Amino acid sequence: MTAHIPLVGHLVREVLARVPGHVDRDDLTSAGLTALVQAAQGFDAARGVPFARYASTRVRGALLDELRGVDWATRSVRRTARGLDETRTRLTQSLGRVPTDAEVASAQGIAVDDVLANREDLARAQVRSLEADDAHGSYAGSLVSTTPTPEQALVHAELLDYLADAVAALPERLRRVVEGFFLAEQPMAELAAELGVTESRISQLRAEAMVLLRDGINSQLDPLLVPAHERPGGVAARRREAYFAAVAERHAAAHAPAARVATSA
């Protein structure tokens, strides 16, 4: 297990590069190391999943759980706040002034006390750095924001990374269909003419690529979601495993500098 401790440092660095600055490195590292220990205890080599891949999934999950704890406001509180903000904006435009809490509550169909309670819930959710200078208003920031939460930002960025790697690792013809149809917005007829096949064949290739992309991404982020092949050990299964390995290799190569730093840490 100790040989994989640098993996935690690498994943923590990936997280910190994509989330707001108030997220604490030590808290993430602690959560990641705990998950690594739990992964070592629950690892079953009979599943055929390499420990590094299995541990990465567990550590990423622990880091996401830690990030969820950063945002103290519940989803229902933020959902209510968004609804109130939309109502307040609409009333401001129609009235030509900022509406009162009573007017917002009436338009929303709730009690004034509920509007005030939501405001208090959001205020309690604000997280300010203890090192900030309150007298000069120089707090680094708070969690009440219309921008994505740290968890959402991390998941989105990581999915985009793996999606790019998975597309690049596709067999040439499948990659051409995905890039042409989804990125270049080429009509099926145009792609069919370019590749010398029928439009129905393009549709089949697109569906095949979507399955490979889904499984290729899941093979890195959550291997347990990858369905077992109907004929393990067959040619198709070996090709699929080779594709998964190619996705992993591309992602590792893209993050090689960070990985080397983590290893030397």
Secondary structure, 3 states (H helix, E strand, C coil): CHHHHHHHHHHHHHHHCCCCCCCCHHHHHHHHHHHHHHHHHHCCHHHCCCHHHHHHHHHHHHHHHHHHHHCCCCHHHHHHHHHHHHHHHHHHHHHCCCCCHHHHHHHHCCCHHHHHHHHHHHHHHCCCCCCCCHHHCCCCCCCCCCCCCHHHHHHHHHHHHHHHHHHHHCCHHHHHHHHHHHHCCCCHHHHHHHHCCCHHHHHHHHHHHHHHHHHHHHHHHCHHHCCCCCCCCCHHHHHHHHHHHHHHHHHHHHCHHHHHHHHHC
